[in-house]
Amino acid sequence: MANTRERERAELHRTIWSMANDLRGSVDGWDFKQYVLGMMFYRYISENIVAYINKGEHEAGYRDFDYTDLSDEEAEAERADLVRSKGFFILPSELFHNLKLRAKDDENLNETLERIFKNIENSAVGTESEGNFKGLFADFDVNSAKLGNTVAKRNEKLVKLINSVAEMQLGNYQDNTIDAFGDAYEYLMAMYASNAGKSGGEYFTPQEVSELLTRIALVGKTEVNKVYDPACGSGSLLLQSAKILGKDNVRQGFFGQEINLTTYNLCRINMFLHDVGFDKFDIALGDTLTEPVHWDEEPFEVIVSNPPYSIRWEGDASPVLINDPRFSPAGVLAPKSKADLAFIMHSLAWLATDGTAAIVCFPGVMYRGGAEKKIRQYLIDNNYIDAIIQLPDNLFFGTSIATCIMVLKKSKSENSTLFIDASREFVKITNNNKLTQENITRIVEVCASREEIEYFSKLVPNGDIAEEGYNLSVSTYVDIEDTREEIDIRALNQEIEEIVKRQRELRNAIDAIVAELDGADRFSAE
């Protein structure tokens, strides 16, 4: 079964790669992924609503019923009920399957698609799901010159896109393989991020790093109330909890906030493509540090995040932030030019008493002085830091920096901090390093057991950290193994003496031979 799934996944990835290369043309890869993902999303929700309606009718005894064949007039009668249960509504004529049948003959295909996308979004207006659907197709510009200079050229590209997405082997609901949509999304994001450098990498955390963060945050848990990411990007980190625990074991769902509009839309699409219902996620648009959206939520049991490194924020330029209950306990704000520890303080404030936060950090926050040192002091003196993990360099797209993970807990059994040097836990894959399952398992197990291993992990009393000036760099506490060959000086000197002695013997022998040859020459001359 596993081998079959891997073969299906490999075939799906080959199809996506071929499709992306065929269709990109004049459209930059990072821009074009929005068209691919947008069309995948349109296909997904079309098949989703068809499967839902058909299942109900078949169970009621109407075995030949197929929503794709229903007239729009007949379907309208069920609109209200479907919006309540699914969060959206699509007329039969506007389903992906039926649009595909007409696409090549539709001279106004761009206008048809634009109308369909608006109709899908508008179906949720005024309902509980409105916020989850509003603007989802905003980045799918059917009139963009990037698709072609004329309407005909753009429609030609759109037809190719529709046909290519239709040909993707994404399984069906009856076979429970709908996760192929989510897998295709992850593959596309990774593919484009690796080719786009920072512009793509800043939206995407490699799957292995996502898994490591999430497994650390889930140690000892079989179910949680909800998962939160204050800088959620395209949402991959949030969904790792669903993969590891199962969606049903994340009881209240997935919460996040994202400042970038395009990425915010990608995150919501990602939720749907991973079959997360509209009532099980709440993704907000805005600046988490200055305009947090989830104030009223109960604290989160799991927080996982890879916030942007050392970005600027208002900091002490704002007269109100120092009194913000998220930041005021430390008595100081993160520097205006480096917001890293502001994200840490925000996450700590919204962490449940029995929860765990695992956050990727830029290494500079571990040792710099000034306000950042005072915040580290607050965290250590209050025993909130569970572990600091040094990761290998070159793990992330667009940067070779060796980052760290800071693990936060509010209820610890001992007043100490675990330091792990995982800088050598990787394999080399083309231009990037990658964490293997063995690497991930080793790090998580040591993090859970708090075992001390020479050259790998050290459990340090917080008092000792205070004596080190609250320096949290792993190298301060975990010795680096000296892999240089050990040299025995006495043996080396003896070896040199033997070489010198042998050299003298050889020189004497050569001198004797030369003298003998000189004597022979004189004898022959006489």
Secondary structure, DSSP 8 states (H G I E B T S, - for coil): -HHHHHHHHHHHHHHHHHHHHHHHTTS-HHHHHHHHHHHHHHHHHHHHHHHHHHHHHHHTT-TT--GGGS-HHHHHTTHHHHHHHHS----GGGSHHHHHHHHTT-TTHHHHHHHHHHHHHHTTTTSTTHHHHTTTTTT--TT-GGG-SSHHHHHHHHHHHHHHHHHS----GGGT-THHHHHHHHHHHHHHHHHHTHHHHTT---HHHHHHHHHHHTTT-S-BS-EEETT-TTSHHHHHHHHHH-GGGBSS-EEEEES-HHHHHHHHHHHHHTT--GGGEEEEES-TTTS-S-TTS--EEEEEE---TT----GGGSSSGGGSTTTGGGTS---TT--HHHHHHHHHHTEEEEEEEEEEE-GGGGT--THHHHHHHHHHHTT-EEEEEE--SS-STT-----EEEEEES--SSSEEEEEE-TT--EEETTEEE--HHHHHHHHHHHHHT--BTTTEEEEEHHHHHHTTT---GGGTS-----S----HHHHHHHHHHHHHHHHHHHHHHHHHHHHHHHHHHHHH-
